[in-house]
Amino acid sequence: MTTTIPYTPAVEDRTSSLPLRLMLAPAGTAPALLDGAWWPRSRDLTAELPALTAVLDPLWGRITHITVNPTFWPTSPRKVPVAGHVVGVGWFQAEQDPHKLLLLSYTVGRWDLLVIPPETSPATAARLMTKAADPLGTLTASGLLNEAEQRRIAEEVELSLVAVWDSEGGHGAGLPTSGSPARAVIAGA
């Protein structure tokens, strides 16, 4: 199952019912390292988890427990109310990838989602969501984010090299500035 990834501005009205930014691996595919990706709008678990759980409950069965690594979450609530029930929230510093969210259901099982940092650009988030939802994916949550960071650095380096190239005259540097074409001088001719 796939959910669309709408673009939302960095500053937004949290009281509105904005669509959830979520992409899941296709139903019926073999288990992979990740079952999809979630791109929350903030680092406030109390505000973000109810909407995520409300969407996933009908798809995966009632979510009963969620675990996170607290590295990137300023506060971790112990419980979160979700449409008609309460979901327990736990955290594991050393045992859990800091970029992964685990969702547990007593009846159906466990799902692992990549958590894309809220400040991620829409283009990068879209790439990460697609890779995390790929049932043939072989990278962990942190591996995907490390790969995205390496790509961002490479793009910055390329842009700076292009800027230097352009500032030094670019591809036209060294060509005669008169309107006449250059003549080749061939030795011995």
Secondary structure, DSSP 8 states (H G I E B T S, - for coil): ---------SS--TTS-----EEE--TT----S-SEEE--SSS-HHHHHHHHHHHHHHHHS---EEEE-GGG-S---SEEEETTEEEEEEE-TTTS-TTEEEEEETTTEEEEEEE--TTS-HHHHHHHHHHHT-TT----HHHHHHHHHHHHHHHHHHHHHHHHHHHTTGGGTTS--SSS------TT-
